[in-house]
Amino acid sequence: MQYNKNTYEISSITYYLKNAYEQSGGSMSTAKITMNIFNYSSASFTPNYFLEEKFITKNAEGFVVRPTYTGYQIITTADF
């Protein structure tokens, strides 16, 4: 995690997912995911701002995105 030492605002977070995807030869690889955070806002918001039901639903096949987010992919892992 990288952050501004004066304001404590986070600028980026990098993490790794072990065996996150399968390569063409059948071997599993670790995915490196970096999130860059910018355009901070200190405006308040309601707790329902982050309700999962607004973005995904669960049916017999598992989790699926809502129609508004059809270009997105849900990634789940079972490493626990």
TIKOL-70755 format. One record per atom (N, C-alpha, C, O): residue in one letter; y negated, z, x. Coordinates in nm, 2 decimals. Each point is the difference from the previous one (the first is absolute). Example, Ala and Ser with C-alpha at 12.3 -4.5 7.8 and 13.67 -1.06 7.14 Angstrom:
<recs>
+------+--------+--------+--------+
| code |      Y |      Z |      X |
+------+--------+--------+--------+
|    A |   0.57 |   0.78 |   1.32 |
|    A |  -0.12 |   0.00 |  -0.09 |
|    A |  -0.12 |   0.00 |   0.09 |
|    A |   0.00 |   0.07 |   0.10 |
|    S |  -0.11 |  -0.14 |  -0.14 |
|    S |  -0.11 |   0.00 |   0.09 |
|    S |  -0.11 |   0.08 |  -0.08 |
|    S |  -0.11 |   0.01 |   0.05 |
+------+--------+--------+--------+
</recs>
This chain:
<recs>
+------+--------+--------+--------+
| code |      Y |      Z |      X |
+------+--------+--------+--------+
|    M |   0.12 |   0.00 |   0.09 |
|    M |  -0.12 |   0.00 |  -0.09 |
|    M |  -0.12 |   0.00 |   0.09 |
|    M |  -0.01 |   0.08 |   0.10 |
|    Q |  -0.09 |  -0.16 |  -0.13 |
|    Q |  -0.13 |  -0.01 |   0.07 |
|    Q |  -0.11 |   0.05 |  -0.10 |
|    Q |   0.00 |  -0.05 |  -0.11 |
|    Y |  -0.09 |   0.13 |   0.16 |
|    Y |  -0.10 |   0.05 |  -0.08 |
|    Y |  -0.13 |   0.02 |   0.08 |
|    Y |   0.01 |   0.01 |   0.12 |
|    N |  -0.12 |   0.00 |  -0.19 |
|    N |  -0.13 |   0.03 |   0.06 |
|    N |  -0.01 |   0.15 |   0.02 |
|    N |   0.01 |   0.08 |  -0.09 |
|    K |  -0.03 |  -0.04 |   0.22 |
|    K |   0.00 |   0.14 |   0.03 |
|    K |  -0.12 |   0.08 |  -0.05 |
|    K |   0.00 |   0.12 |   0.00 |
|    N |  -0.10 |  -0.20 |  -0.04 |
|    N |  -0.12 |   0.07 |  -0.05 |
|    N |   0.00 |   0.02 |  -0.15 |
|    N |  -0.04 |   0.10 |  -0.05 |
|    T |   0.10 |  -0.20 |  -0.02 |
|    T |   0.00 |   0.00 |  -0.15 |
|    T |   0.14 |   0.03 |  -0.06 |
|    T |   0.01 |   0.03 |  -0.11 |
|    Y |   0.09 |  -0.04 |   0.20 |
|    Y |   0.14 |   0.01 |  -0.04 |
|    Y |   0.05 |  -0.10 |  -0.10 |
|    Y |   0.11 |   0.01 |  -0.06 |
|    E |  -0.18 |  -0.12 |   0.05 |
|    E |   0.04 |  -0.11 |  -0.08 |
|    E |   0.11 |  -0.08 |   0.07 |
|    E |  -0.02 |  -0.04 |   0.12 |
|    I |   0.13 |   0.01 |  -0.19 |
|    I |   0.11 |  -0.07 |   0.06 |
|    I |  -0.04 |  -0.15 |   0.01 |
|    I |  -0.04 |  -0.05 |  -0.10 |
|    S |   0.07 |  -0.01 |   0.21 |
|    S |  -0.02 |  -0.15 |   0.01 |
|    S |   0.13 |  -0.08 |   0.00 |
|    S |  -0.01 |  -0.11 |  -0.04 |
|    S |   0.12 |   0.17 |   0.08 |
|    S |   0.13 |  -0.07 |  -0.01 |
|    S |   0.11 |   0.10 |   0.01 |
|    S |  -0.01 |   0.10 |   0.06 |
|    I |   0.12 |  -0.14 |  -0.12 |
|    I |   0.13 |   0.07 |   0.01 |
|    I |   0.11 |  -0.10 |   0.03 |
|    I |   0.01 |  -0.11 |  -0.07 |
|    T |   0.07 |   0.14 |   0.17 |
|    T |   0.11 |  -0.09 |   0.03 |
|    T |   0.13 |   0.08 |  -0.01 |
|    T |   0.01 |   0.12 |   0.05 |
|    Y |   0.09 |  -0.17 |  -0.12 |
|    Y |   0.13 |   0.06 |   0.00 |
|    Y |   0.11 |  -0.10 |   0.00 |
|    Y |  -0.02 |  -0.12 |  -0.01 |
|    Y |   0.14 |   0.16 |   0.03 |
|    Y |   0.12 |  -0.08 |   0.02 |
|    Y |   0.11 |   0.03 |  -0.10 |
|    Y |   0.02 |   0.12 |  -0.03 |
|    L |   0.04 |  -0.22 |  -0.02 |
|    L |   0.12 |   0.01 |  -0.09 |
|    L |   0.12 |  -0.05 |   0.07 |
|    L |   0.02 |  -0.12 |   0.02 |
|    K |   0.07 |   0.21 |   0.01 |
|    K |   0.13 |  -0.03 |   0.07 |
|    K |   0.08 |  -0.08 |  -0.10 |
|    K |   0.02 |   0.03 |  -0.11 |
|    N |   0.04 |  -0.14 |   0.17 |
|    N |   0.09 |  -0.09 |  -0.08 |
|    N |  -0.06 |  -0.05 |  -0.13 |
|    N |   0.06 |   0.00 |  -0.11 |
|    A |  -0.19 |  -0.04 |   0.12 |
|    A |  -0.08 |  -0.04 |  -0.12 |
|    A |   0.03 |  -0.14 |  -0.05 |
|    A |  -0.01 |  -0.02 |  -0.11 |
|    Y |   0.06 |  -0.07 |   0.20 |
|    Y |   0.03 |  -0.13 |  -0.04 |
|    Y |   0.11 |  -0.06 |   0.08 |
|    Y |   0.02 |   0.04 |   0.12 |
|    E |   0.05 |  -0.14 |  -0.17 |
|    E |   0.11 |  -0.07 |   0.07 |
|    E |  -0.05 |  -0.13 |   0.06 |
|    E |  -0.07 |  -0.08 |  -0.07 |
|    Q |   0.10 |   0.07 |   0.20 |
|    Q |  -0.04 |  -0.13 |   0.07 |
|    Q |   0.10 |  -0.10 |  -0.03 |
|    Q |   0.11 |   0.02 |  -0.06 |
|    S |  -0.14 |  -0.15 |   0.10 |
|    S |   0.09 |  -0.11 |  -0.03 |
|    S |   0.14 |   0.01 |   0.05 |
|    S |   0.10 |  -0.05 |  -0.06 |
|    G |  -0.08 |   0.12 |   0.17 |
|    G |   0.13 |   0.02 |   0.06 |
|    G |   0.08 |   0.11 |  -0.06 |
|    G |   0.11 |   0.03 |   0.04 |
|    G |  -0.16 |   0.04 |  -0.14 |
|    G |   0.06 |   0.11 |  -0.06 |
|    G |  -0.03 |   0.14 |   0.05 |
|    G |   0.04 |   0.10 |  -0.06 |
|    S |  -0.11 |  -0.10 |   0.17 |
|    S |  -0.04 |   0.13 |   0.06 |
|    S |  -0.12 |   0.06 |  -0.08 |
|    S |  -0.08 |  -0.07 |  -0.05 |
|    M |   0.07 |   0.20 |   0.05 |
|    M |  -0.11 |   0.07 |  -0.07 |
|    M |  -0.11 |   0.03 |   0.10 |
|    M |   0.03 |   0.03 |   0.12 |
|    S |  -0.15 |  -0.04 |  -0.17 |
|    S |  -0.12 |   0.03 |   0.09 |
|    S |  -0.09 |   0.10 |  -0.06 |
|    S |   0.00 |   0.03 |  -0.12 |
|    T |  -0.07 |   0.03 |   0.21 |
|    T |  -0.10 |   0.10 |  -0.04 |
|    T |  -0.13 |  -0.07 |  -0.03 |
|    T |  -0.05 |  -0.09 |   0.07 |
|    A |  -0.01 |   0.13 |  -0.18 |
|    A |  -0.13 |  -0.06 |  -0.04 |
|    A |  -0.11 |   0.09 |   0.04 |
|    A |   0.00 |   0.12 |  -0.01 |
|    K |  -0.11 |  -0.18 |   0.07 |
|    K |  -0.12 |   0.07 |   0.03 |
|    K |  -0.10 |  -0.03 |  -0.10 |
|    K |  -0.04 |  -0.12 |  -0.03 |
|    I |  -0.01 |   0.22 |  -0.04 |
|    I |  -0.10 |  -0.01 |  -0.10 |
|    I |  -0.13 |   0.07 |   0.04 |
|    I |   0.00 |   0.11 |   0.03 |
|    T |  -0.11 |  -0.19 |  -0.03 |
|    T |  -0.13 |   0.06 |   0.03 |
|    T |  -0.09 |  -0.02 |  -0.11 |
|    T |  -0.02 |  -0.11 |  -0.06 |
|    M |  -0.05 |   0.22 |   0.02 |
|    M |  -0.10 |  -0.01 |  -0.11 |
|    M |  -0.13 |   0.03 |   0.06 |
|    M |  -0.03 |   0.10 |   0.06 |
|    N |  -0.06 |  -0.20 |  -0.08 |
|    N |  -0.14 |   0.02 |   0.05 |
|    N |  -0.08 |   0.05 |  -0.12 |
|    N |   0.00 |  -0.07 |  -0.11 |
|    I |  -0.08 |   0.17 |   0.12 |
|    I |  -0.07 |   0.06 |  -0.11 |
|    I |  -0.15 |  -0.01 |   0.03 |
|    I |  -0.05 |   0.03 |   0.11 |
|    F |  -0.02 |  -0.08 |  -0.21 |
|    F |  -0.15 |  -0.02 |   0.02 |
|    F |  -0.06 |   0.01 |  -0.14 |
|    F |   0.06 |   0.01 |  -0.10 |
|    N |  -0.19 |  -0.02 |   0.10 |
|    N |  -0.08 |   0.00 |  -0.12 |
|    N |   0.02 |   0.13 |  -0.08 |
|    N |   0.02 |   0.00 |  -0.12 |
|    Y |  -0.04 |   0.11 |   0.19 |
|    Y |   0.02 |   0.13 |  -0.07 |
|    Y |  -0.10 |   0.02 |  -0.11 |
|    Y |  -0.11 |  -0.05 |   0.01 |
|    S |   0.15 |   0.12 |  -0.11 |
|    S |  -0.08 |   0.04 |  -0.11 |
|    S |   0.02 |   0.15 |  -0.02 |
|    S |   0.11 |   0.05 |   0.00 |
|    S |  -0.22 |   0.02 |  -0.03 |
|    S |   0.01 |   0.14 |  -0.03 |
|    S |  -0.01 |   0.03 |  -0.15 |
|    S |  -0.02 |   0.11 |  -0.04 |
|    A |   0.02 |  -0.22 |  -0.04 |
|    A |  -0.01 |   0.02 |  -0.14 |
|    A |   0.12 |   0.06 |  -0.06 |
|    A |   0.11 |  -0.02 |   0.05 |
|    S |  -0.13 |   0.11 |  -0.15 |
|    S |   0.12 |   0.06 |  -0.06 |
|    S |   0.08 |  -0.09 |  -0.09 |
|    S |  -0.06 |  -0.10 |  -0.05 |
|    F |   0.18 |   0.13 |   0.03 |
|    F |   0.09 |  -0.08 |  -0.10 |
|    F |   0.09 |   0.10 |  -0.07 |
|    F |   0.02 |   0.11 |   0.05 |
|    T |   0.04 |  -0.16 |  -0.15 |
|    T |   0.09 |   0.08 |  -0.08 |
|    T |   0.14 |   0.00 |   0.06 |
|    T |   0.03 |  -0.09 |   0.07 |
|    P |   0.05 |   0.19 |  -0.10 |
|    P |   0.14 |   0.00 |   0.06 |
|    P |   0.09 |  -0.12 |  -0.04 |
|    P |   0.09 |  -0.03 |   0.07 |
|    N |  -0.12 |  -0.03 |  -0.19 |
|    N |   0.08 |  -0.12 |  -0.04 |
|    N |  -0.03 |  -0.12 |   0.08 |
|    N |   0.06 |  -0.10 |  -0.02 |
|    Y |  -0.15 |   0.11 |   0.11 |
|    Y |  -0.03 |  -0.12 |   0.09 |
|    Y |   0.12 |  -0.04 |   0.08 |
|    Y |   0.02 |  -0.12 |   0.02 |
|    F |   0.07 |   0.21 |   0.01 |
|    F |   0.12 |  -0.03 |   0.08 |
|    F |   0.13 |   0.01 |  -0.08 |
|    F |   0.11 |   0.01 |   0.06 |
|    L |  -0.12 |  -0.02 |  -0.19 |
|    L |   0.12 |   0.00 |  -0.08 |
|    L |   0.09 |  -0.12 |   0.03 |
|    L |  -0.04 |  -0.11 |  -0.01 |
|    E |   0.17 |   0.14 |   0.05 |
|    E |   0.09 |  -0.11 |   0.03 |
|    E |   0.03 |  -0.09 |  -0.11 |
|    E |   0.02 |  -0.12 |   0.02 |
|    E |  -0.03 |   0.17 |  -0.14 |
|    E |   0.03 |  -0.08 |  -0.12 |
|    E |  -0.09 |  -0.12 |  -0.02 |
|    E |   0.03 |  -0.10 |  -0.06 |
|    K |  -0.15 |   0.11 |   0.13 |
|    K |  -0.09 |  -0.11 |  -0.01 |
|    K |   0.04 |  -0.12 |   0.08 |
|    K |  -0.04 |  -0.11 |  -0.02 |
|    F |   0.13 |   0.13 |   0.12 |
|    F |   0.03 |  -0.10 |   0.10 |
|    F |   0.15 |  -0.04 |  -0.01 |
|    F |   0.03 |  -0.12 |   0.02 |
|    I |   0.06 |   0.21 |  -0.04 |
|    I |   0.14 |  -0.03 |  -0.01 |
|    I |   0.07 |   0.06 |  -0.12 |
|    I |  -0.05 |   0.10 |  -0.06 |
|    T |   0.16 |  -0.15 |   0.03 |
|    T |   0.09 |   0.06 |  -0.11 |
|    T |   0.14 |   0.00 |   0.05 |
|    T |   0.03 |  -0.06 |   0.11 |
|    K |   0.06 |   0.13 |  -0.18 |
|    K |   0.14 |   0.01 |   0.04 |
|    K |   0.08 |  -0.05 |  -0.11 |
|    K |  -0.02 |   0.04 |  -0.12 |
|    N |   0.11 |  -0.14 |   0.14 |
|    N |   0.10 |  -0.04 |  -0.10 |
|    N |   0.14 |   0.01 |   0.06 |
|    N |   0.02 |   0.07 |   0.10 |
|    A |   0.08 |  -0.14 |  -0.17 |
|    A |   0.14 |   0.01 |   0.04 |
|    A |   0.02 |  -0.04 |   0.14 |
|    A |   0.09 |   0.05 |   0.07 |
|    E |  -0.17 |  -0.15 |  -0.02 |
|    E |   0.02 |  -0.06 |   0.14 |
|    E |  -0.07 |   0.09 |   0.10 |
|    E |   0.02 |  -0.02 |   0.12 |
|    G |  -0.11 |   0.11 |  -0.16 |
|    G |  -0.08 |   0.08 |   0.10 |
|    G |  -0.15 |  -0.01 |  -0.03 |
|    G |  -0.04 |  -0.03 |  -0.11 |
|    F |  -0.04 |   0.04 |   0.22 |
|    F |  -0.14 |   0.00 |  -0.02 |
|    F |  -0.05 |  -0.15 |   0.00 |
|    F |   0.05 |  -0.08 |   0.08 |
|    V |  -0.14 |   0.05 |  -0.16 |
|    V |  -0.06 |  -0.13 |  -0.01 |
|    V |  -0.16 |   0.02 |  -0.01 |
|    V |  -0.04 |   0.09 |  -0.06 |
|    V |  -0.03 |  -0.19 |   0.11 |
|    V |  -0.15 |   0.00 |   0.00 |
|    V |  -0.04 |  -0.04 |  -0.14 |
|    V |   0.06 |  -0.08 |  -0.07 |
|    R |  -0.18 |   0.13 |   0.03 |
|    R |  -0.06 |  -0.05 |  -0.13 |
|    R |  -0.05 |  -0.14 |   0.02 |
|    R |  -0.02 |  -0.04 |   0.12 |
|    P |   0.01 |  -0.04 |  -0.23 |
|    P |  -0.05 |  -0.14 |   0.02 |
|    P |  -0.12 |  -0.02 |   0.08 |
|    P |  -0.01 |  -0.10 |   0.07 |
|    T |  -0.08 |   0.19 |  -0.07 |
|    T |  -0.13 |  -0.01 |   0.08 |
|    T |   0.03 |  -0.01 |   0.15 |
|    T |  -0.08 |  -0.05 |   0.07 |
|    Y |   0.19 |   0.11 |  -0.03 |
|    Y |   0.04 |   0.01 |   0.14 |
|    Y |   0.12 |  -0.08 |   0.04 |
|    Y |   0.07 |   0.04 |   0.09 |
|    T |  -0.05 |  -0.16 |  -0.15 |
|    T |   0.12 |  -0.08 |   0.02 |
|    T |   0.00 |  -0.05 |   0.15 |
|    T |   0.11 |  -0.03 |   0.04 |
|    G |  -0.22 |   0.02 |   0.03 |
|    G |   0.01 |  -0.04 |   0.14 |
|    G |   0.03 |   0.11 |   0.10 |
|    G |   0.01 |  -0.03 |   0.12 |
|    Y |   0.02 |   0.15 |  -0.17 |
|    Y |   0.03 |   0.11 |   0.09 |
|    Y |   0.15 |   0.03 |   0.00 |
|    Y |   0.07 |  -0.05 |  -0.09 |
|    Q |  -0.02 |   0.12 |   0.19 |
|    Q |   0.14 |   0.03 |   0.02 |
|    Q |   0.01 |   0.15 |   0.00 |
|    Q |  -0.08 |   0.07 |   0.07 |
|    I |   0.18 |  -0.02 |  -0.13 |
|    I |   0.03 |   0.15 |   0.01 |
|    I |   0.11 |   0.01 |   0.10 |
|    I |   0.10 |  -0.06 |   0.00 |
|    I |  -0.13 |   0.15 |   0.10 |
|    I |   0.09 |   0.03 |   0.11 |
|    I |   0.05 |   0.14 |  -0.02 |
|    I |  -0.08 |   0.10 |   0.00 |
|    T |   0.21 |  -0.08 |  -0.01 |
|    T |   0.06 |   0.13 |   0.00 |
|    T |   0.10 |   0.02 |   0.11 |
|    T |   0.06 |  -0.10 |   0.04 |
|    T |  -0.05 |   0.22 |   0.01 |
|    T |   0.10 |   0.03 |   0.11 |
|    T |   0.09 |   0.11 |  -0.05 |
|    T |  -0.04 |   0.08 |  -0.08 |
|    A |   0.15 |  -0.07 |   0.14 |
|    A |   0.10 |   0.10 |  -0.03 |
|    A |   0.03 |   0.09 |   0.12 |
|    A |   0.11 |   0.06 |   0.01 |
|    D |  -0.20 |  -0.06 |   0.09 |
|    D |   0.02 |   0.08 |   0.12 |
|    D |  -0.05 |   0.14 |  -0.02 |
|    D |  -0.11 |   0.04 |   0.01 |
|    F |   0.21 |   0.05 |  -0.05 |
|    F |  -0.03 |   0.14 |  -0.02 |
|    F |   0.12 |   0.08 |   0.03 |
|    F |   0.00 |   0.12 |  -0.01 |
+------+--------+--------+--------+
</recs>
